[in-house]
């Protein structure tokens, strides 16, 4: 049997990816701390409010009774009764801002370098959707849910992945632009006005965060589905490829 | 993360499964070390010694951001102004330093550090009303994340400084155009000293920074900071101090109420 090791992800890309992961996590967490101070967004259809961002079970979920006491929790007292919470995202605006505008630099620089790397290395060819990608990406999704059964072209990234991985870069850029619009709406008012004003920038910034969370969920599910060798490829850079003839 | 792994060829005589195993082992150890370093680093960051309500690395971060963003600020470059139809409903937030009643007749604005004056100068409300008045409609940004558009009227700080110029650092004639030789800071306080803000001179003398007497065509109400409040559109609302009692031109960075609670001292928007 002939199988061989194939270089899958360059070291540079793996660094970009694994730096971005904790930084994006911190950005979202600190963003929620900031958003709390003026939490205005809801899902409202036909005058009925279906969901308010964010309910208490997100901001300060109470710890289940069975949770051992040595597990650290966020605690507070209301009317002399001690309340144990898994975490508490309320009343932490100053902390949120401090972290957000610190890690934003790392997020921005890492993202910009990633884009530059793709441009100059030619790696963007794997990532940017080409002709017919829209149709293929739909088939990929249909295949994933088991409706479509024929085989699809094999490439480093299929069309659905291309849309996801290119889309997430566009989302990152949108976060950067709307972020600065919210951060410096007076001194960089040209940008804020270009976006359509302060509250529009906040709206886009918030919903793009939810898109990031959506991306994260799908990404994790797909990584689990693809299995260990694929995940290992993102750490070691290599994947074992079985020779086609021996299949 | 793996470094220096350069298998001579993709197709290798060595059993690839074996190679992969040894490579994985090394890589996973490196990955675990990386994850540990990130976790440890974040823990150390969060638990660093506090500097006025925030771990000190973040205080440094705020100061670095201040250096970067204050460069983008020009005293002459204006922030957007709006038309009367764009004025939004007003909002009231923050009442520190406003607990006592104030008598506008007895109220005095005390100015310290005026060029050529060794003693503080006192200004009455009437004197302020006789100085050149300016009207503007600007957006006011609360640090919480909302904004209002309001019509303000009062004395621009730039005009005020022509009469009461900040002292220069070397006793020379103050350069109000570029602020090149002025002391770098302005501190402001409520009469009871309960609320106080610190400002950089460039922002304080910005073209649209105003000692405001009227809001939306009416004299300021008590909860909006009567008799005189600061309107400084290049800063968050927290710097727009209500009921000013003291203005202090100073070489030392003035204390700031919210900066002591972990917020950025600069607070520029």
Interface residues (C-beta under 8 A of the other chain):
Chain A: X3 X4 X5 X6 X7 X11 X14 X15 X18 X22 X26 X34 X35 X37 X38 X40 X93 X94 X95 X97 X98 X99 X101 X102 X182 X183 X184 X185 X186 X187 X188 X189 X193 X198 X199 X202 X232 X235 X236 X237 X238 X240
Chain B: X1 X2 X3 X5 X7 X10 X11 X12 X16 X17 X19 X20 X23 X24 X27 X28 X31 X34 X38 X42 X53 X54 X55 X57 X58 X59 X61 X62 X65 X69 X72 X73 X79 X80 X139 X141 X142 X143 X144 X145 X146 X147 X233 X234 X258 X261 X262 X263 X264 X268 X269
